[in-house]
Amino acid sequence: MSRDIYEAIKAAGIETDHNESDLYAPVNEFTEKLVAVYAHKSNVTRFKSLDGKMWFNIPFAYTPFWDKVDARIRKALK
């Protein structure tokens, strides 16, 4: 589900943020359930943003980052 967690959050219309390949998602009932069944949930942490909201930090789960890496690799192999 590592790739799917980003897609599931976006499909639910929940805002996300990121830093490089790390996905940030707000802590709410929906994201709590996703993280609970996430294959790499032991790597997921929580943090409080400057505005006081709680967020999940989901390492390596920001799919667009990996899509760009894949595109660069494919281009280099041509």
Secondary structure, 3 states (H helix, E strand, C coil): CHHHHHHHHHHCCCCCEEECCEEEEECCHHHHHHHHHCCCHHHCEEEECCCCCEEEEECCCCHHHHHHHHHHHHHHHC
